[in-house]
Amino acid sequence: MSRLPMISGDDFVRAVRKIGYELDHTTGSHMILRHPSRKRLSVPRHRELGRGILRRLIDQAGLNREEFLGLL
């Protein structure tokens, strides 16, 4: 199993937009995404997301590691 790459919050948003998530609004330094059939995601707008945060966001988006890496 390979390590997850260091990506920004904006890079994460670009990746999950490919599966139907859309930017709902921004609150402070967090981007709130919504998907019609899934719950909302709160993505920090950081230059680099920590690996733990990235793993949780991938899980909350309903993806596994390989599916997410395919979206990048």
C-alpha positions as protocol buffer text, in pm:
chain_id: "A"
residue {
  index: 1
  type: MET
  ca { x: 0 y: 0 z: 0 }
}
residue {
  index: 2
  type: SER
  ca { x: 156 y: 329 z: -108 }
}
residue {
  index: 3
  type: ARG
  ca { x: 148 y: 648 z: 93 }
}
residue {
  index: 4
  type: LEU
  ca { x: -101 y: 916 z: 8 }
}
residue {
  index: 5
  type: PRO
  ca { x: 46 y: 1219 z: -169 }
}
residue {
  index: 6
  type: MET
  ca { x: 62 y: 1558 z: 0 }
}
residue {
  index: 7
  type: ILE
  ca { x: -213 y: 1762 z: -167 }
}
residue {
  index: 8
  type: SER
  ca { x: -388 y: 2089 z: -92 }
}
residue {
  index: 9
  type: GLY
  ca { x: -752 y: 2133 z: 0 }
}
residue {
  index: 10
  type: ASP
  ca { x: -814 y: 2281 z: -345 }
}
residue {
  index: 11
  type: ASP
  ca { x: -660 y: 1971 z: -509 }
}
residue {
  index: 12
  type: PHE
  ca { x: -894 y: 1750 z: -303 }
}
residue {
  index: 13
  type: VAL
  ca { x: -1196 y: 1954 z: -416 }
}
residue {
  index: 14
  type: ARG
  ca { x: -1090 y: 1926 z: -782 }
}
residue {
  index: 15
  type: ALA
  ca { x: -1066 y: 1547 z: -745 }
}
residue {
  index: 16
  type: VAL
  ca { x: -1405 y: 1490 z: -578 }
}
residue {
  index: 17
  type: ARG
  ca { x: -1582 y: 1724 z: -821 }
}
residue {
  index: 18
  type: LYS
  ca { x: -1528 y: 1446 z: -1075 }
}
residue {
  index: 19
  type: ILE
  ca { x: -1768 y: 1222 z: -876 }
}
residue {
  index: 20
  type: GLY
  ca { x: -2041 y: 1484 z: -831 }
}
residue {
  index: 21
  type: TYR
  ca { x: -1944 y: 1695 z: -528 }
}
residue {
  index: 22
  type: GLU
  ca { x: -2001 y: 2069 z: -570 }
}
residue {
  index: 23
  type: LEU
  ca { x: -1880 y: 2364 z: -366 }
}
residue {
  index: 24
  type: ASP
  ca { x: -2173 y: 2481 z: -154 }
}
residue {
  index: 25
  type: HIS
  ca { x: -2009 y: 2766 z: 36 }
}
residue {
  index: 26
  type: THR
  ca { x: -1696 y: 2871 z: 222 }
}
residue {
  index: 27
  type: THR
  ca { x: -1694 y: 2936 z: 595 }
}
residue {
  index: 28
  type: GLY
  ca { x: -1371 y: 3085 z: 722 }
}
residue {
  index: 29
  type: SER
  ca { x: -1091 y: 2861 z: 595 }
}
residue {
  index: 30
  type: HIS
  ca { x: -1316 y: 2561 z: 518 }
}
residue {
  index: 31
  type: MET
  ca { x: -1487 y: 2475 z: 192 }
}
residue {
  index: 32
  type: ILE
  ca { x: -1822 y: 2302 z: 235 }
}
residue {
  index: 33
  type: LEU
  ca { x: -1901 y: 2053 z: -43 }
}
residue {
  index: 34
  type: ARG
  ca { x: -2231 y: 1881 z: -107 }
}
residue {
  index: 35
  type: HIS
  ca { x: -2336 y: 1579 z: -308 }
}
residue {
  index: 36
  type: PRO
  ca { x: -2700 y: 1498 z: -391 }
}
residue {
  index: 37
  type: SER
  ca { x: -2689 y: 1145 z: -247 }
}
residue {
  index: 38
  type: ARG
  ca { x: -2421 y: 1182 z: 21 }
}
residue {
  index: 39
  type: LYS
  ca { x: -2359 y: 1400 z: 323 }
}
residue {
  index: 40
  type: ARG
  ca { x: -2160 y: 1722 z: 320 }
}
residue {
  index: 41
  type: LEU
  ca { x: -1783 y: 1742 z: 344 }
}
residue {
  index: 42
  type: SER
  ca { x: -1589 y: 2016 z: 520 }
}
residue {
  index: 43
  type: VAL
  ca { x: -1249 y: 2053 z: 354 }
}
residue {
  index: 44
  type: PRO
  ca { x: -987 y: 2282 z: 508 }
}
residue {
  index: 45
  type: ARG
  ca { x: -837 y: 2523 z: 259 }
}
residue {
  index: 46
  type: HIS
  ca { x: -478 y: 2446 z: 355 }
}
residue {
  index: 47
  type: ARG
  ca { x: -173 y: 2436 z: 135 }
}
residue {
  index: 48
  type: GLU
  ca { x: -107 y: 2078 z: 252 }
}
residue {
  index: 49
  type: LEU
  ca { x: -366 y: 1845 z: 407 }
}
residue {
  index: 50
  type: GLY
  ca { x: -234 y: 1614 z: 675 }
}
residue {
  index: 51
  type: ARG
  ca { x: -245 y: 1245 z: 592 }
}
residue {
  index: 52
  type: GLY
  ca { x: -496 y: 1172 z: 870 }
}
residue {
  index: 53
  type: ILE
  ca { x: -733 y: 1445 z: 753 }
}
residue {
  index: 54
  type: LEU
  ca { x: -696 y: 1327 z: 394 }
}
residue {
  index: 55
  type: ARG
  ca { x: -777 y: 966 z: 492 }
}
residue {
  index: 56
  type: ARG
  ca { x: -1090 y: 1077 z: 678 }
}
residue {
  index: 57
  type: LEU
  ca { x: -1206 y: 1295 z: 388 }
}
residue {
  index: 58
  type: ILE
  ca { x: -1156 y: 1008 z: 142 }
}
residue {
  index: 59
  type: ASP
  ca { x: -1357 y: 780 z: 371 }
}
residue {
  index: 60
  type: GLN
  ca { x: -1635 y: 1038 z: 418 }
}
residue {
  index: 61
  type: ALA
  ca { x: -1656 y: 1083 z: 41 }
}
residue {
  index: 62
  type: GLY
  ca { x: -1729 y: 710 z: 9 }
}
residue {
  index: 63
  type: LEU
  ca { x: -1407 y: 629 z: -173 }
}
residue {
  index: 64
  type: ASN
  ca { x: -1119 y: 395 z: -110 }
}
residue {
  index: 65
  type: ARG
  ca { x: -755 y: 494 z: -154 }
}
residue {
  index: 66
  type: GLU
  ca { x: -718 y: 353 z: -507 }
}
residue {
  index: 67
  type: GLU
  ca { x: -1037 y: 519 z: -632 }
}
residue {
  index: 68
  type: PHE
  ca { x: -923 y: 854 z: -493 }
}
residue {
  index: 69
  type: LEU
  ca { x: -576 y: 825 z: -645 }
}
residue {
  index: 70
  type: GLY
  ca { x: -742 y: 756 z: -981 }
}
residue {
  index: 71
  type: LEU
  ca { x: -925 y: 1090 z: -955 }
}
residue {
  index: 72
  type: LEU
  ca { x: -609 y: 1296 z: -905 }
}
